[in-house]
Amino acid sequence: MRESEGHNTPYRRGSDCMAQGSVTGSRTSLQAAGTGEGDRNSMRETLDCDSEEQEDHEEPEDQPPPLVQQGVTDEPKEGDCQQVAPDGGWGWVVLVATIIVLALTLAFPSCIGIFYTDLQNEFHASNTETSWVPSIMTAVLHAGGPLCSVLVERYGCRPTVMVGGVLSGLGMAASSFTRTITELYITAGIVTGLGFCFCFQPAVTIMGHYFVRRRAFANAMSSTGTALGLCTLPLLANFLLGQLGWRGSFLVLGGLLLNCCVCGAVMRPLRACRPKAPRPLPWETKGLKGRVRVVLDGLMGFLRQHMAFDLFLSNHYYRVYALGVTWMMLGFVVPLVYLVPYATAHGIEPSRAALLLSALGFVNVFARPLAALLLGLPRFQGRGVYAYAFATALLANGLSNCLSCVAATFPVLLVYAVAFGLSMSVVGSLLFTVLMDIVEMGRFPAALGLLTTMESVTLLLGPPLAGKSLPQWMLVDSTGQYTYVFYACSASVSSAALFLMGSFYWLDQQRGGEEKQAPPPPRPGATPSPSWQYRSVSTGAGPGPGVKGGLERVELMYVTS
């Protein structure tokens, strides 16, 4: 093949050889019937054409690939070095490790409410100032998603989780030596929260790689880790507070968080080999304009890979889900922070108030496996079923907050904790399953990173706004009334649920209309190309055995692509 010829030439010559071989083979086989020479000649000519076609497909070694000529990086396709998801086996060990990680990370900010009064008395802080500690911790836990996705992409899930365990343990241990509330913001809020982020996001990501067919069941079971943390950490924190005080409790809890390193060690990666490094872009980098172009293109590629801005703009379902979940988080975790102070402010003993969080956790422990089994049934595995189930459970969760305002007694608050825990179990079971359904698994870390970053804004502002908001009648510090906080949480979560329901229904209606207007897919089988040719060729030979009349005619049809 000459260098001046295009890339389409080998396919054209191959088609010509195929047609030539077919005509020659048909003509020769009819002319030399009974001698066997026609078959040998046609086979020889066909092999000659095949050898020419194979030579035409060979490209010179010094010619660069077409993608590099166009200025596009040659990135490896996803899955080239990826093993098949086992859906079991070592995946069950990874599932247990994920449960422990989620129990130690996602449920930990809620147990800060046990130390709420002691922190206020120690630092002479208000409700708003004290509530910044769990708010910063939870916000950094979610805001560090993009940085965590970079570490997961570069080093993998196992090293990232182990680094997160070290950070969270050191942060809580350092918190026991703080002297001001500002220092507590840095150690318990930023350092510990960042360690939680490095543990939580890789644990959720690796679950999607180990389970495909049982993904809904695995995600629901892993979410029981949050429930286990909610029912055990408050009791442990209350026991440590009575024995060691809040400083000794923080030191012991810091050592407990180091167990995340052990959980990260068993998260064996499925990737069998490292992906190829992308080839450098052959752009001109001379001059200021060229350098700025390279920097901007690299920045856009980084944001597109790790922040999923393109998904947010192109995927309508992901955009709706991200906005709804972000608004939901404004009031979803606030009851967990203010439930114990609300109970103690109305004369309930601190030990019984801590029991409310434990009851909420125990309900989640038993409800989330049941939700996993129920959602794993075939009838619940249709398109959009998980999304509507998530929105319905979210609406029930928002309305349940009104139960706490009926009366501030232990029986009423216990009923509220049970109702809140039941709806929370379904929401937690489907939170990541819905996200895995609306985005492809290759973009899940980036999509989760952007979602958690958006959540961090409302998670950071939620508890402080509940303690000191702009309207004077909502101020907990000035009025001492917590009922307005729960009413505001109910309005926030319920409105987010209604937004998700309406938006998903509208998008489904639009998709259904587009599918009806689309042409039906072609039936399987051979479809003639527009360039097919139909000819009637005379063989020029006498009638063969059993053929009456004159010359025999052979009809040929060429189908080219």
ABEGO torsion letter per residue (X at the ends): XBAABBAAAAAAAAAAAAAAAAAAAAAAAAAABGAGAAAAAAAAAAAAAAAAAAAAABBBAABBBAAAAAGBBBBBBBGAABBBBAGEEAAAAAAAAAAAAAAAAAAAAAAAAAAAAAAAAAAGBBAAAAAAAAAAAAAAAAAAAAAAAAAAAAAEAAAAAAAAAAAAAAAAAAAAABABAAAAAAAAAAAAAAAAAAAAAAAAAAAAAABAAAAAAAAAAAAAAAAAAAAAAAAAAAAAAAAAEAAAAAAAAAAAAAAAAAAAAABBBABABBBBBBBBBABBABEAAAAAAAAAAAAAAAAAAAAGAAAAAABAAAAAAAAAAAAAAAAAAAAAAAAAAAAAAAGBBAAAAAAAAAAAAAAAAAAAAAAAAAAABAAAABBGAAAAAAAAAAAAAAAAAAAAAABBBAAAAAAAAAAAAAAAAAAAAAAAAAAAAABBAAAAAAAAAAAAAAAAAAAAAAAAAAABBABAAABAAAAGBAAAAAAAAAAAAAAAAAAAAAAAAAAAAAAAAAAAABBBBBBBEBBBBAABBBBBBBAGBBBBBGBBEBBBBBBBBBBBX
